[in-house]
Amino acid sequence: MQKSTPLMTPVLIVGCVIILISFAIRASFGVFQIPIADEFGWARSEFSMAIALQNLAWGIGQPIFGAIAEKIGDRKAIIIGAFTYAAGLVLSSAAVTPTAHQFYEILIGFGIAGTGFGVILAVVGRASSDENRSMSLAIATAAGSGGQVIGAPMAEWLLTSLPWQSVFLIFAAMILAMLFALPFMRAPTRPATKAELEESMSAILKKAFSDPSYTLIFLGFFSCGYQLSFVTAHFPAFVTEICGPIAAGGVLHDLGITTTSRLGAVAISLIGLANISGTLIAGWLGNRYSKKYLLAAIYTGRTLVAAAFIMVPMTPGTVLLFSVSMGALWLATVPLTSGLIAHIYGLRYMGTLYGIVFFSHQLGSFLGVWLGGKMYDIYGSYTAVWWVGVGVGAFSAIVHLPVKERRLVPA
């Protein structure tokens, strides 16, 4: 009788550490929007373009790093990604023009690709047993939410005593420090020969690209990127300007929320906290029910939550309620989408196939972040951008329904 593989393996634990640190820093950039724009007198769209380019570079880099990991090894790909990430942060700390800042954010985007979901989820998926795979992917994804819980408040706290440039340097050091955990990431996989790698990848890519279900998954992931990145980049500033002064006392004061700036950081953190349970539940459900229907339900839920939030009067209470509600659905799509790809197309090239789908996610991220800043500069409001997010969320809910959840490649 074959011994069952444990759920918590060294590969999963190290993967969680890497994703947590990478996403803690990535989730904090919205906190820097007002300090950087105020210091240099930049328009809101200038900083938004930098974060939008970061997200686009992340999307472009994801299939590249997925292929690198499958060709030369996961750990080497992560090392390249970490050094790229740190270099982008160090150079960004010295940027004094919008163009320079935007260029260096491209490096950060490629760094996130090398230390984020595309590489980590692929190695975790390959190292997990069939019965544990969906839950393992959910745990690794939830680690990204854990990073979001600590990232924005940590940046807000550091900014109370340090200039934003110094905070960027601290973040660069954190990225490099996580590499000390890499020796423990040893996935039990057999290296493929060059001929096997090239032949198999071309065959799998051809099969995926000719499959309408892969196209639908690609299109459906767009709204996830739009909604998440718009909220991450603009929600702290949105909350600061819309909610107005917060009176001391009451529940908010008990939570340590005494300013709208702090409320914005806490809102991002609360989204991440709620998503830890939401993602784990999604992973548990993904082992038992149809992943495409679960994805359609999640996108429908996001659509309803966003529409309700923009229609009700804006108060600190509704901000916190929105954060919890949206947080429960935040990254729940990631283990289901990656698990769906692994189920249909196999595990061998999951990193590359998921990376290509993730590019759609990052196209949505680029549009959400850039459009948020652009529309704010034109109209002085984020309302129109919110409603676009509602529309694309409904679109994603619909396009997942025709996906055929059948295995095309052996697991």
C-alpha positions as CSV (number, residue, x, y, z in Angstrom):
1,M,0.0,0.0,0.0
2,Q,1.4,3.4,-1.0
3,K,2.1,5.8,1.8
4,S,0.1,9.0,1.7
5,T,2.1,12.2,1.1
6,P,1.7,14.7,4.0
7,L,0.1,18.0,3.2
8,M,2.7,20.3,4.8
9,T,6.0,19.6,3.0
10,P,9.2,21.6,3.1
11,V,8.4,22.7,-0.5
12,L,5.1,24.1,0.6
13,I,6.5,25.8,3.7
14,V,9.3,27.5,1.8
15,G,6.9,28.4,-1.0
16,C,4.6,30.1,1.5
17,V,7.5,32.1,3.0
18,I,8.6,33.4,-0.4
19,I,5.1,34.3,-1.5
20,L,4.3,36.0,1.8
21,I,7.4,38.3,1.6
22,S,7.0,39.0,-2.1
23,F,3.3,39.9,-1.7
24,A,3.7,41.8,1.5
25,I,5.9,44.3,-0.4
26,R,3.8,44.2,-3.6
27,A,0.6,44.9,-1.6
28,S,2.1,48.0,0.1
29,F,2.6,50.2,-3.0
30,G,-0.7,51.9,-2.7
31,V,0.4,53.3,0.6
32,F,3.3,55.2,-1.2
33,Q,1.0,56.9,-3.7
34,I,0.3,60.1,-1.8
35,P,3.8,60.5,-0.2
36,I,5.6,60.1,-3.5
37,A,3.2,62.3,-5.5
38,D,3.2,65.0,-2.8
39,E,7.0,65.1,-2.6
40,F,7.6,65.6,-6.3
41,G,4.3,67.2,-7.3
42,W,3.4,64.4,-9.7
43,A,-0.1,63.9,-11.0
44,R,-1.9,60.9,-9.7
45,S,-1.8,59.3,-13.1
46,E,2.1,59.4,-13.1
47,F,2.4,57.1,-10.1
48,S,-0.5,55.0,-11.3
49,M,1.3,54.4,-14.6
50,A,4.3,53.2,-12.7
51,I,2.3,50.6,-10.8
52,A,0.4,49.7,-14.0
53,L,3.7,49.0,-15.8
54,Q,4.8,47.0,-12.8
55,N,1.7,44.8,-13.2
56,L,2.1,44.5,-16.9
57,A,5.7,43.5,-16.5
58,W,4.6,40.9,-13.9
59,G,2.2,39.5,-16.5
60,I,4.8,39.4,-19.3
61,G,7.4,37.9,-16.9
62,Q,5.2,35.2,-15.5
63,P,5.3,32.7,-18.5
64,I,9.0,33.6,-19.0
65,F,9.9,32.7,-15.4
66,G,7.6,29.6,-15.7
67,A,9.6,28.4,-18.7
68,I,12.9,29.3,-17.0
69,A,11.9,27.3,-13.9
70,E,10.9,24.3,-16.1
71,K,14.2,24.5,-18.1
72,I,16.9,25.3,-15.5
73,G,15.1,24.7,-12.2
74,D,12.7,26.3,-9.9
75,R,15.2,27.6,-7.4
76,K,17.4,29.3,-10.0
77,A,14.3,31.0,-11.4
78,I,13.4,32.3,-7.9
79,I,17.0,33.6,-7.3
80,I,16.9,35.5,-10.6
81,G,13.5,36.9,-9.7
82,A,14.6,38.0,-6.2
83,F,17.7,39.9,-7.4
84,T,15.6,41.6,-10.1
85,Y,13.0,42.5,-7.5
86,A,15.6,43.9,-5.1
87,A,17.4,45.9,-7.9
88,G,14.1,47.5,-9.0
89,L,13.4,48.6,-5.4
90,V,16.9,50.0,-4.9
91,L,16.8,51.9,-8.2
92,S,13.2,53.2,-7.5
93,S,14.4,54.6,-4.2
94,A,16.7,56.9,-6.1
95,A,14.2,57.9,-8.8
96,V,13.2,61.6,-9.0
97,T,11.3,61.7,-12.2
98,P,8.1,59.9,-13.2
99,T,9.8,58.3,-16.2
100,A,12.6,56.8,-14.1
101,H,10.2,55.6,-11.5
102,Q,8.0,53.9,-14.1
103,F,11.0,52.2,-15.7
104,Y,12.3,50.8,-12.4
105,E,8.8,49.5,-11.6
106,I,9.1,47.3,-14.6
107,L,12.0,45.6,-12.9
108,I,10.0,45.1,-9.8
109,G,7.2,43.6,-11.9
110,F,9.6,41.0,-13.4
111,G,10.9,40.4,-9.9
112,I,7.4,39.6,-8.6
113,A,6.9,37.2,-11.5
114,G,10.0,35.3,-10.4
115,T,8.9,35.1,-6.8
116,G,5.2,34.9,-7.2
117,F,2.4,32.5,-8.0
118,G,3.5,31.3,-11.4
119,V,6.7,29.7,-10.2
120,I,5.7,28.8,-6.7
121,L,2.3,27.3,-7.4
122,A,3.8,25.1,-10.2
123,V,6.5,23.6,-7.9
124,V,4.0,23.2,-5.0
125,G,1.6,21.5,-7.4
126,R,4.2,19.1,-8.7
127,A,5.4,18.3,-5.2
128,S,1.8,17.6,-3.9
129,S,-0.2,14.4,-4.1
130,D,-3.4,14.2,-6.0
131,E,-5.5,14.3,-2.9
132,N,-3.7,17.3,-1.4
133,R,-3.0,19.3,-4.5
134,S,-6.0,21.7,-4.4
135,M,-5.5,22.4,-0.7
136,S,-1.7,22.8,-1.1
137,L,-2.3,25.4,-3.8
138,A,-4.8,27.2,-1.6
139,I,-2.4,27.3,1.3
140,A,0.3,28.8,-0.9
141,T,-2.1,31.3,-2.2
142,A,-3.3,32.2,1.3
143,A,0.3,33.0,2.1
144,G,0.0,35.8,-0.4
145,S,-3.0,37.1,1.6
146,G,-0.9,36.8,4.7
147,G,1.6,39.1,3.1
148,Q,-1.1,41.5,2.3
149,V,-2.2,41.5,5.9
150,I,1.2,42.7,7.1
151,G,2.4,44.6,4.0
152,A,0.4,47.8,3.9
153,P,0.4,48.4,7.7
154,M,4.1,47.7,7.9
155,A,4.7,50.3,5.1
156,E,2.4,52.8,6.9
157,W,4.3,52.2,10.2
158,L,7.7,52.6,8.6
159,L,6.7,55.8,6.9
160,T,5.9,57.4,10.2
161,S,9.6,57.5,11.0
162,L,11.5,57.0,7.7
163,P,11.3,58.5,4.2
164,W,9.8,56.3,1.5
165,Q,13.2,55.9,-0.1
166,S,14.5,54.1,3.1
167,V,11.5,51.9,3.2
168,F,12.2,50.7,-0.4
169,L,15.7,49.8,0.7
170,I,14.4,47.8,3.7
171,F,12.1,46.0,1.4
172,A,15.0,45.1,-1.0
173,A,16.9,43.6,1.9
174,M,13.8,41.5,2.9
175,I,13.5,40.1,-0.6
176,L,17.2,39.0,-0.6
177,A,16.9,37.6,2.9
178,M,14.2,35.2,1.9
179,L,16.7,33.4,-0.4
180,F,18.2,31.7,2.7
181,A,15.1,29.5,2.8
182,L,15.7,28.2,-0.7
183,P,18.0,25.2,0.2
184,F,14.9,23.6,1.8
185,M,12.9,23.8,-1.4
186,R,13.6,20.5,-3.0
187,A,10.8,19.2,-5.1
188,P,10.7,15.5,-5.8
189,T,10.7,15.8,-9.6
190,R,12.9,14.2,-12.3
191,P,14.7,16.7,-14.6
192,A,13.6,16.3,-18.2
193,T,16.0,16.0,-21.1
194,K,16.3,18.8,-23.6
195,A,14.6,16.8,-26.3
196,E,11.8,15.7,-24.0
197,L,11.3,19.3,-22.7
198,E,11.1,20.9,-26.2
199,E,8.9,18.2,-27.7
200,S,6.5,18.0,-24.7
201,M,6.2,21.8,-24.3
202,S,5.4,22.4,-28.0
203,A,2.8,19.6,-27.9
204,I,1.1,20.8,-24.7
205,L,1.1,24.5,-25.8
206,K,-0.4,23.5,-29.2
207,K,-3.1,21.4,-27.4
208,A,-3.9,24.2,-25.0
209,F,-4.0,27.0,-27.6
210,S,-6.4,25.0,-29.8
211,D,-8.7,24.3,-26.8
212,P,-11.6,26.8,-26.4
213,S,-11.7,26.2,-22.7
214,Y,-8.1,27.5,-22.3
215,T,-9.2,30.7,-24.1
216,L,-12.2,31.1,-21.8
217,I,-10.0,30.7,-18.7
218,F,-7.6,33.2,-20.2
219,L,-10.4,35.7,-20.8
220,G,-12.0,35.1,-17.4
221,F,-8.9,35.9,-15.4
222,F,-8.8,39.4,-16.8
223,S,-11.3,40.8,-14.3
224,C,-9.5,39.3,-11.3
225,G,-6.5,41.4,-12.2
226,Y,-8.5,44.5,-12.8
227,Q,-10.4,44.4,-9.5
228,L,-7.5,43.4,-7.3
229,S,-4.9,45.8,-8.6
230,F,-7.2,48.7,-8.8
231,V,-8.2,48.2,-5.1
232,T,-4.6,47.5,-4.0
233,A,-3.2,50.6,-5.8
234,H,-6.0,53.1,-5.2
235,F,-8.1,52.0,-2.3
236,P,-5.9,53.7,0.4
237,A,-6.0,57.0,-1.4
238,F,-9.7,56.5,-2.2
239,V,-10.5,55.9,1.5
240,T,-8.4,58.9,2.6
241,E,-10.2,61.3,0.4
242,I,-13.8,60.0,0.5
243,C,-14.3,59.2,4.1
244,G,-13.1,62.4,5.6
245,P,-11.9,62.9,9.1
246,I,-12.5,60.1,11.6
247,A,-13.5,61.0,15.0
248,A,-11.5,59.5,17.9
249,G,-13.3,57.0,20.1
250,G,-15.6,54.1,19.4
251,V,-14.8,50.8,17.7
252,L,-12.5,52.3,15.1
253,H,-10.4,53.9,17.9
254,D,-10.2,50.6,19.7
255,L,-8.8,49.1,16.5
256,G,-6.1,51.7,16.4
257,I,-7.8,53.5,13.4
258,T,-7.6,57.2,14.1
259,T,-6.9,58.7,10.6
260,T,-8.3,57.9,7.1
261,S,-4.7,57.2,6.0
262,R,-4.5,54.5,8.6
263,L,-8.0,53.3,7.6
264,G,-6.8,52.8,4.1
265,A,-3.9,50.6,5.2
266,V,-6.1,48.7,7.6
267,A,-8.6,48.1,4.8
268,I,-6.0,46.5,2.6
269,S,-4.8,44.4,5.5
270,L,-8.3,43.3,6.4
271,I,-8.9,42.2,2.8
272,G,-5.9,40.0,3.1
273,L,-6.9,38.6,6.5
274,A,-10.4,37.7,5.3
275,N,-9.0,36.1,2.2
276,I,-6.9,33.6,4.1
277,S,-10.0,31.8,5.1
278,G,-11.7,32.5,1.8
279,T,-8.8,31.0,-0.2
280,L,-8.5,27.9,2.1
281,I,-12.3,27.3,1.7
282,A,-12.0,27.6,-2.0
283,G,-9.1,25.1,-2.0
284,W,-11.2,22.6,0.1
285,L,-14.2,23.1,-2.2
286,G,-12.0,22.7,-5.3
287,N,-11.3,19.1,-4.3
288,R,-15.0,18.3,-4.1
289,Y,-16.9,20.4,-6.6
290,S,-16.6,21.7,-10.2
291,K,-13.9,24.4,-10.3
292,K,-15.5,26.3,-13.1
293,Y,-18.8,26.7,-11.2
294,L,-16.9,27.8,-8.1
295,L,-15.1,30.4,-10.2
296,A,-18.3,31.7,-11.7
297,A,-19.8,32.0,-8.2
298,I,-16.8,33.9,-6.9
299,Y,-16.8,36.4,-9.7
300,T,-20.6,36.8,-9.2
301,G,-20.0,37.5,-5.5
302,R,-17.3,40.1,-6.3
303,T,-19.6,41.8,-8.8
304,L,-22.4,42.1,-6.2
305,V,-20.1,43.3,-3.4
306,A,-18.5,46.0,-5.6
307,A,-21.8,47.3,-6.9
308,A,-23.3,47.4,-3.4
309,F,-20.3,49.3,-2.0
310,I,-20.4,52.0,-4.6
311,M,-24.1,52.6,-4.3
312,V,-24.3,53.0,-0.5
313,P,-23.1,56.1,1.4
314,M,-19.3,55.9,2.0
315,T,-18.4,55.6,5.7
316,P,-15.6,54.0,7.7
317,G,-18.0,51.2,8.6
318,T,-18.9,50.4,4.9
319,V,-15.2,50.5,4.1
320,L,-14.5,47.8,6.7
321,L,-17.6,45.8,5.6
322,F,-16.5,45.9,2.0
323,S,-12.9,44.9,2.9
324,V,-14.2,41.7,4.7
325,S,-16.7,40.8,2.0
326,M,-14.3,41.4,-0.9
327,G,-11.4,39.8,1.0
328,A,-13.3,36.5,1.3
329,L,-13.3,36.4,-2.5
330,W,-10.0,38.1,-3.1
331,L,-7.5,35.4,-4.2
332,A,-9.9,32.5,-4.0
333,T,-9.8,32.4,-7.8
334,V,-6.0,31.5,-7.9
335,P,-6.0,27.9,-6.5
336,L,-9.1,27.2,-8.6
337,T,-7.7,28.6,-11.8
338,S,-4.3,27.0,-11.4
339,G,-5.9,23.7,-10.2
340,L,-8.2,23.8,-13.3
341,I,-5.2,24.2,-15.6
342,A,-3.3,21.4,-13.9
343,H,-6.4,19.1,-14.1
344,I,-7.0,19.7,-17.8
345,Y,-3.4,20.0,-19.1
346,G,-1.3,18.2,-16.6
347,L,1.4,19.2,-14.2
348,R,4.6,19.1,-16.3
349,Y,4.2,22.5,-17.9
350,M,1.7,24.0,-15.4
351,G,4.0,26.9,-14.7
352,T,4.1,28.0,-18.4
353,L,0.4,27.4,-19.0
354,Y,-0.6,29.2,-15.8
355,G,1.8,32.0,-16.6
356,I,0.2,32.6,-20.0
357,V,-3.3,32.7,-18.4
358,F,-1.8,35.0,-15.7
359,F,-0.8,37.5,-18.4
360,S,-4.5,38.1,-19.0
361,H,-4.8,38.8,-15.2
362,Q,-2.0,41.4,-15.5
363,L,-3.5,43.0,-18.5
364,G,-6.5,43.6,-16.3
365,S,-4.2,44.8,-13.6
366,F,-2.6,47.3,-15.9
367,L,-5.9,48.7,-17.0
368,G,-7.3,48.9,-13.5
369,V,-4.3,50.7,-12.0
370,W,-3.7,53.1,-15.0
371,L,-7.4,53.8,-15.6
372,G,-7.9,54.5,-11.9
373,G,-5.3,57.3,-11.9
374,K,-6.3,58.6,-15.3
375,M,-10.0,58.9,-14.5
376,Y,-9.2,60.5,-11.2
377,D,-7.1,63.2,-12.8
378,I,-9.9,63.9,-15.3
379,Y,-13.0,63.7,-13.1
380,G,-11.6,63.9,-9.6
381,S,-13.5,60.6,-8.8
382,Y,-13.0,56.9,-9.0
383,T,-16.7,56.1,-9.5
384,A,-16.5,55.3,-13.2
385,V,-13.6,52.9,-12.6
386,W,-15.6,51.0,-10.0
387,W,-18.4,50.5,-12.4
388,V,-16.1,49.1,-15.1
389,G,-14.9,46.6,-12.5
390,V,-18.5,45.6,-11.8
391,G,-19.0,45.0,-15.6
392,V,-15.8,42.9,-16.1
393,G,-16.6,40.9,-13.0
394,A,-20.0,39.9,-14.5
395,F,-18.3,39.0,-17.8
396,S,-15.8,36.7,-16.0
397,A,-18.7,34.9,-14.2
398,I,-20.3,34.2,-17.5
399,V,-17.3,33.0,-19.5
400,H,-16.3,30.3,-17.1
401,L,-19.6,28.5,-17.5
402,P,-18.8,26.9,-20.9
403,V,-15.4,25.6,-19.8
404,K,-15.1,21.8,-20.3
405,E,-13.5,20.3,-17.2
406,R,-12.1,17.2,-18.8
407,R,-8.5,15.9,-18.7
408,L,-6.6,16.4,-22.0
409,V,-3.2,15.4,-20.6
410,P,-2.5,12.8,-17.9
411,A,-1.7,14.3,-14.5
